Amino acid sequence: MRWSKKEDSLSQWRVSSNSLRSTGYASFRRVVALALTIRNVYRMNSFSTAEAHMHKTGDPLVSVILTTRDRPSFFVTALACYQHQTYPNRELIVVDDGHQFPVVGHLVESIGGRLIHAEPGTPLGTKLNLGCEAARGLLCQKMDDDDWYAPAFMETLVSRLMRNWRDACRPSIAFLTPFLFFDVARWEVRRSVEGNVPGASFLFPRLDWSEHPFRPIPGDEDVWFLMDQLRFGTVPVRVRAPELFMAVRHRDLARDRGHTWVNQSSGRSLEDDLLDRELYPGGPEALLPEWAIAFYETMRLESLPDISSPAAP
């Protein structure tokens, strides 16, 4: 996703309080989480589930919405990324519309997640709405099935969003910018340009989604979601921590489905466009644990031409 804006000209309403400023940050997080719980419960008319939204640390429950389709290898890695997150109060909702390789329920249930099956070909925006509708959390975290999320990813975004609310309580959406691209075949990591926003990093209140959900479209649903949110007064919270997320580029794999984002608006392929972007020093070895390096090396070998095969006449 590509989006940038030099200045935010959106109207904002601010709520400041000397008593809130005088409390510790941990206490403030509990106050905000409780306020959001009361607001959500009031809207949902479901007081019996209020306590389920709160964790003993005061951190709000975050519902991770992981959409997937026919990417069995990458999906297992996505589950591992979820399991390794350091943010404690979270739940996983997987929405799958796979036809060739549908998700097996026990893979999700074994780590405490819930699986929603959708009809093959269900638009991505619709799948995200199904996941958000089933969410119990105060916040929803969008997660892609083929990207890399470092263990501190969720903790960092939630902390930054909560800190933003310390001075001004207003509808907000958090995301990383800039971020990193990992080209598996070339085995190199490159930086995005300033202002690029990965839709795979969106963190937003469920209540704000309920008022302006994803459009039921097969692609660019993240672009339109952000535009719709900003149009109605939501404030963007930019988090600068590029090492916490990598958009993984893969191609020519036998089992896993390819990308929907293939070309830039100019018509140039994204892979060619990446060659003009700054290399990240150290490559993937500087960012990934050993188990992830082993997985991506396997994917890289699968994507390379079979040099043992005779050349076609």
C-alpha positions in Angstrom: 0.0 0.0 0.0 1.3 3.5 -0.8 0.0 6.5 1.0 1.6 9.7 2.3 0.5 13.0 3.7 2.6 15.9 4.7 0.2 17.5 7.1 -3.0 16.3 8.8 -5.7 18.8 8.2 -8.4 16.8 9.8 -10.5 18.3 12.6 -9.6 16.9 16.0 -11.3 17.1 19.4 -9.0 16.9 22.4 -9.6 15.9 26.0 -7.0 16.8 28.5 -7.0 16.2 32.2 -4.4 17.2 34.9 -5.4 14.1 36.8 -4.6 11.9 33.9 -1.3 13.6 33.3 -0.3 13.1 36.9 -0.9 9.4 36.9 1.7 6.9 35.9 1.7 5.5 32.3 0.6 2.0 33.5 -2.3 3.5 35.4 -3.3 5.6 32.4 -3.3 2.5 30.1 -5.8 0.9 32.5 -8.0 4.0 32.5 -8.0 4.1 28.7 -8.6 0.4 28.4 -11.5 0.6 30.9 -13.0 3.6 29.1 -12.9 1.9 25.7 -14.4 -1.2 27.3 -17.3 0.8 28.7 -17.8 2.5 25.3 -17.7 -0.7 23.4 -20.0 -2.6 25.8 -22.4 0.3 25.8 -22.6 0.2 22.0 -22.7 -3.6 21.9 -25.3 -3.9 24.8 -23.3 -6.8 26.3 -22.2 -6.0 29.8 -21.6 -9.7 30.6 -18.4 -9.7 28.5 -16.9 -6.5 29.8 -14.3 -8.2 32.0 -13.2 -10.5 29.2 -11.7 -7.4 27.5 -9.4 -6.6 30.3 -6.1 -8.3 31.3 -4.6 -8.2 34.7 -1.9 -5.8 33.4 -4.5 -3.3 32.1 -3.6 -4.0 28.5 -6.6 -4.1 26.2 -7.4 -7.3 24.4 -6.2 -7.2 20.8 -7.9 -9.4 18.2 -5.5 -10.4 15.4 -7.3 -10.9 12.1 -5.3 -13.2 9.9 -6.8 -13.7 6.4 -5.4 -16.4 4.2 -6.0 -18.4 1.0 -4.0 -21.3 -0.4 -0.6 -20.4 1.2 0.0 -23.5 3.3 3.7 -23.0 3.8 3.6 -19.3 4.6 0.5 -19.7 6.8 2.5 -21.9 9.2 5.1 -19.2 9.5 2.4 -16.6 10.1 1.1 -18.8 13.0 4.6 -18.9 14.4 4.9 -15.1 14.2 1.7 -14.8 16.2 2.9 -17.2 18.8 6.1 -15.3 19.3 4.5 -12.0 19.9 5.4 -10.5 23.3 2.1 -8.7 23.7 0.2 -10.9 26.1 -3.4 -10.0 25.9 -4.4 -11.2 22.4 -6.6 -13.5 20.5 -6.3 -15.0 17.0 -9.0 -15.1 14.4 -8.2 -16.8 11.1 -10.4 -16.3 8.0 -9.7 -18.7 5.2 -11.3 -19.1 1.8 -8.7 -21.5 0.4 -9.8 -24.1 -2.2 -6.7 -26.1 -3.0 -5.2 -26.0 0.5 -7.9 -25.1 3.1 -6.7 -24.4 6.6 -6.9 -27.4 8.9 -8.8 -26.4 12.0 -6.5 -28.0 14.6 -3.5 -25.9 13.5 -5.4 -22.8 14.6 -7.2 -24.3 17.6 -4.0 -25.8 19.0 -2.7 -22.2 19.7 -6.1 -21.0 21.0 -7.3 -19.4 17.8 -10.6 -19.5 16.0 -11.1 -20.4 12.4 -13.7 -19.0 10.1 -14.2 -20.6 6.7 -15.5 -18.4 3.9 -16.5 -19.4 0.4 -13.6 -19.6 -2.1 -13.1 -16.3 -3.9 -14.6 -14.2 -1.0 -13.3 -10.6 -1.4 -10.5 -9.8 1.0 -12.4 -6.8 2.4 -15.3 -9.1 3.2 -13.0 -11.6 4.9 -11.6 -8.9 7.1 -15.1 -7.8 8.0 -15.9 -11.4 9.0 -12.9 -11.5 11.3 -13.6 -8.1 12.9 -17.2 -9.0 13.4 -16.1 -12.1 15.4 -13.5 -10.2 17.3 -13.8 -9.8 21.1 -11.0 -7.3 21.5 -11.1 -3.6 22.0 -8.5 -3.3 19.2 -8.1 -5.2 15.9 -4.7 -6.0 14.4 -4.6 -6.7 10.7 -2.2 -9.5 9.8 -1.2 -10.9 6.4 -0.4 -14.6 5.9 2.9 -14.2 4.0 4.7 -11.3 5.8 7.1 -11.3 8.7 6.2 -9.8 12.1 8.9 -9.5 14.7 8.1 -10.6 18.3 7.8 -6.9 19.5 5.6 -5.9 16.6 2.2 -5.8 18.4 3.6 -4.6 21.8 5.2 -1.6 20.0 2.1 -0.6 18.1 -0.3 -1.0 21.0 2.1 1.0 23.3 2.4 3.8 20.7 -1.4 4.0 20.2 -2.0 4.1 23.9 0.6 6.8 24.4 -1.1 8.8 21.7 -4.4 8.7 23.6 -2.6 9.9 26.7 -2.8 13.5 25.4 -5.8 13.3 23.1 -8.6 10.7 23.1 -9.8 10.5 19.6 -10.4 7.8 16.9 -7.0 6.6 15.7 -5.3 4.1 13.5 -1.7 3.0 14.0 0.7 1.6 11.4 4.4 1.3 10.7 6.1 3.7 8.3 8.5 3.3 6.7 9.0 -0.5 6.6 11.2 -3.2 4.9 10.8 -5.5 1.9 12.4 -8.9 1.9 12.9 -10.3 -1.6 13.3 -14.0 -0.9 14.7 -15.0 -4.4 17.3 -12.2 -4.4 17.9 -12.8 -0.6 18.0 -9.1 0.1 16.2 -6.6 2.3 15.4 -3.1 1.1 13.8 -0.1 2.7 10.5 1.4 1.6 10.4 5.0 0.6 9.3 7.5 3.3 5.6 7.7 3.6 4.8 4.2 2.4 2.3 2.5 4.6 1.8 -1.3 4.8 -1.8 -2.2 5.3 -0.6 -5.4 6.9 0.3 -3.4 10.0 -3.0 -1.6 10.7 -4.0 -1.5 14.4 -7.4 0.1 15.0 -10.3 0.1 17.6 -13.0 -2.4 16.7 -15.7 0.3 17.4 -14.2 2.6 14.7 -14.2 -0.4 12.3 -17.9 -1.0 13.0 -18.7 2.5 12.0 -16.6 2.4 8.8 -15.8 -1.2 7.9 -13.6 -2.5 5.1 -15.1 -2.2 1.6 -16.1 -5.7 0.2 -13.5 -5.6 -2.6 -10.8 -8.1 -3.6 -7.9 -5.7 -3.6 -6.7 -2.3 -2.3 -9.1 -2.8 0.6 -6.4 -1.4 3.0 -6.0 1.8 0.9 -9.8 2.5 0.9 -10.1 1.6 4.6 -7.4 4.1 5.6 -9.0 6.7 3.3 -12.4 6.1 4.7 -11.1 6.3 8.3 -9.3 9.5 7.6 -12.2 11.0 5.8 -14.4 10.6 8.9 -11.8 12.1 11.3 -9.6 9.2 12.4 -6.1 10.3 13.3 -3.1 8.4 11.8 -0.5 7.2 14.3 2.8 6.7 12.5 5.1 4.3 14.2 8.8 4.4 13.1 10.2 0.9 13.8 11.0 -0.6 10.4 12.8 -3.6 11.7 9.6 -5.0 13.2 7.9 -5.8 9.9 8.9 -7.1 6.5 6.7 -7.3 3.4 7.9 -10.6 2.0 8.2 -10.9 -1.8 8.0 -14.5 -3.1 7.3 -15.9 -6.6 7.2 -19.1 -8.6 6.3 -21.4 -5.8 4.6 -24.7 -6.5 2.1 -24.7 -3.6 1.7 -21.2 -2.2 -0.4 -18.6 -4.0 1.4 -15.6 -5.5 0.9 -11.9 -4.8 -2.0 -9.6 -5.6 0.3 -6.6 -5.5 2.4 -7.2 -8.6 2.9 -3.9 -10.4 3.2 -0.2 -9.4 0.8 2.4 -10.7 3.4 3.2 -13.4 3.1 -0.3 -14.8 6.6 -1.2 -13.6 6.8 -4.5 -11.6 7.3 -4.1 -7.9 10.4 -6.4 -8.0 12.1 -4.1 -10.5 11.0 -1.0 -8.5 12.6 -2.4 -5.4 16.1 -2.3 -7.1 16.0 1.4 -6.8 15.4 1.3 -3.0 18.1 1.4 -0.3 19.6 -1.9 0.8 19.3 -2.8 4.5 22.7 -3.6 5.9 23.2 -7.2 7.1 20.3 -8.6 5.0 17.8 -11.1 6.4 20.4 -12.6 8.7 20.4 -9.4 10.7 16.7 -9.5 11.3 15.5 -13.1 11.4 15.9 -16.0 13.9 17.5 -19.2 12.7 14.3 -21.1 12.3 12.9 -18.4 10.0 16.2 -18.2 8.0 15.8 -22.0 7.4 12.2 -21.6 6.2 12.9 -18.8 3.8 16.0 -20.6 2.4 13.7 -23.5 1.6 11.3 -21.2 -0.1 14.2 -19.6 -2.0 15.4 -22.9 -3.3 11.9 -23.7 -4.5 11.7 -20.4 -6.4 15.0 -20.8 -8.2 15.2 -22.5 -11.6 16.2 -26.2 -11.5 19.7 -26.1 -12.9 19.9 -29.8 -13.0 17.2 -29.9 -15.7 18.3 -29.7 -19.4 17.6 -26.5 -21.1 14.7 -26.4 -23.4 15.6 -26.6 -27.1 
